Each structure stands twice: as structure tokens, then as C-alpha cells.
Amino acid sequence: MTTTKHNELNAMERYVIEHKGTEPPFSGEYDDFYEAGTYICRRCNAELYRSEDKFNAHCGWPAFDDEVPGAVRRLPDPDGFRTEIECVACGGHLGHVFMGEGFTSKNTRHCVNSLSMRFVPASQAEGDGAG
């Protein structure tokens, strides 16, 4: 059996990512954050979202109207009403996705816990030789 290497998580990150918890609204570092770059999975570093898809939904959590293609899996939430989203690469819990709210032309809102992601500034990505 192959074991995938994951980043070390603190207790609150484990609660959100591994136990499908939710951070308190308006508490996350990326809720009111709008720099250019990419959001990656805090657990496995897979690319999840791009800053150009982030918008202010005034909901208390970072909101995106699109994901990196193939990065996010949608699953029925155990509550029977919502749709859970998780990282395809490691299965880490991200939050929930909502459709039909009319916030953007894509009519989609990925409501994501800041604790589920890390931000990589565009300047850092360009400086690593990839750009």
C-alpha cells in the first residue's frame, strides 16, 4: 500500500480538512483577501482556485465562482441539502458549493474554508522559474 505524503496540520486544520468541520465566519485569513495568485490545498499542495475567480459574496468565507479544472470533487452533503466540495488529490474537505444565487455570471459560489487552503502569490510563482 502506497502512502501519500501530506503536510503537517494543526488541530483546527485537521478539524476542518479531515473531519469536515467549518471555521467560524469572517475569521479566515482569505475571507477579505484579493491578491493575485493561486490557492492550493493546505494538506497536499494541489492547485484548487485562481485569484481571478474569487469574489466577495459577503458570506464570511472565501468565495470562488470556478475551480482549477479537475481539482474539486462535488459530493452530496450528509445533511441532504448542500453539496460538499473536496480536493480531488487528497480528499481534504474544502467547504460547500452553491448554485443559482446570481452573484456572478457563472452562477456558482464555492464557499471555502481559509484553513483548507494556502495562497501562493503570482510573484512567487513567476519567480520560481515556471513563468
C-alpha positions in Angstrom: 0.0 0.0 0.0 1.4 3.4 -1.0 1.1 6.3 1.5 0.7 9.8 0.1 2.8 12.4 2.0 0.7 15.2 3.4 1.6 18.5 5.0 1.5 18.6 8.8 -1.7 20.2 10.0 -2.5 21.9 13.3 -5.6 20.8 15.3 -8.0 23.3 13.7 -6.8 22.5 10.2 -7.3 18.8 10.9 -10.8 19.5 12.2 -11.8 21.3 9.0 -9.9 19.2 6.4 -10.1 15.7 7.9 -13.3 15.9 9.9 -15.3 18.1 7.6 -15.5 21.0 10.1 -16.2 24.7 9.4 -14.1 27.6 10.6 -16.1 30.5 12.1 -17.5 33.0 9.6 -15.3 36.1 8.9 -12.4 34.5 10.8 -10.3 33.1 7.9 -7.2 34.8 6.6 -8.5 34.7 3.0 -12.1 36.0 3.5 -11.3 39.6 2.7 -8.1 39.0 0.7 -7.7 39.8 -3.0 -4.1 39.5 -4.2 -3.2 37.9 -7.5 -2.1 34.3 -7.3 -3.3 30.7 -6.8 -4.9 28.9 -3.8 -3.6 25.4 -3.1 -4.7 22.6 -0.9 -3.2 23.1 2.6 -3.0 19.3 3.0 -1.4 18.2 -0.3 -0.4 21.4 -2.2 -2.7 20.7 -5.2 -3.9 23.8 -7.1 -7.5 24.5 -6.3 -8.5 28.0 -7.2 -7.2 31.1 -9.0 -7.5 34.6 -7.7 -9.3 35.8 -10.8 -12.2 33.5 -9.9 -12.5 34.9 -6.3 -15.3 37.4 -5.5 -16.8 39.0 -2.4 -20.0 37.1 -1.5 -20.2 38.8 2.0 -20.8 35.3 3.4 -17.9 35.1 5.8 -15.7 32.7 3.8 -13.7 33.0 0.6 -15.9 32.6 -2.4 -14.9 31.5 -5.9 -17.1 31.0 -9.0 -14.8 28.5 -10.6 -12.1 26.0 -9.7 -9.0 24.8 -11.4 -10.3 22.2 -13.9 -10.4 18.7 -12.3 -9.3 19.9 -8.9 -12.5 19.8 -6.9 -14.9 16.9 -6.3 -18.6 17.6 -5.5 -20.4 15.2 -3.2 -23.9 15.2 -1.6 -23.5 16.6 2.0 -24.8 14.3 4.7 -27.3 17.0 5.7 -29.2 16.1 2.4 -29.4 19.8 1.3 -25.9 21.1 0.4 -23.1 19.9 -1.9 -19.8 19.3 -0.2 -16.5 20.1 -2.1 -13.2 18.3 -1.5 -9.7 18.2 -3.0 -9.6 15.6 -5.7 -5.9 14.9 -5.0 -6.2 14.1 -1.3 -9.9 14.1 -0.3 -9.5 17.0 2.0 -12.7 18.9 2.9 -12.9 22.4 1.4 -16.4 23.6 2.1 -19.6 23.7 0.0 -20.7 24.8 -3.4 -24.0 26.6 -4.1 -25.7 27.2 -7.4 -28.2 29.7 -8.7 -27.5 32.5 -6.3 -26.7 35.1 -9.1 -23.6 36.5 -7.5 -21.6 36.2 -10.8 -22.3 35.3 -14.4 -21.2 31.7 -13.7 -24.0 31.5 -11.0 -21.7 29.4 -8.8 -20.3 30.0 -5.3 -17.6 27.8 -3.9 -17.7 28.7 -0.2 -14.3 27.6 1.0 -12.7 27.4 4.5 -9.5 29.5 4.6 -7.9 26.7 6.7 -8.3 24.3 3.8 -6.1 26.4 1.5 -2.8 28.2 1.3 -2.2 31.2 -1.0 0.7 31.3 -3.5 1.3 34.9 -4.8 1.6 35.3 -8.5 5.0 37.0 -8.0 6.3 33.9 -6.1 5.0 31.5 -8.8 6.7 33.6 -11.5 9.9 33.8 -9.5 10.3 30.0 -9.3 11.2 29.7 -13.0 7.8 28.5 -14.0 6.7 31.8 -15.6 
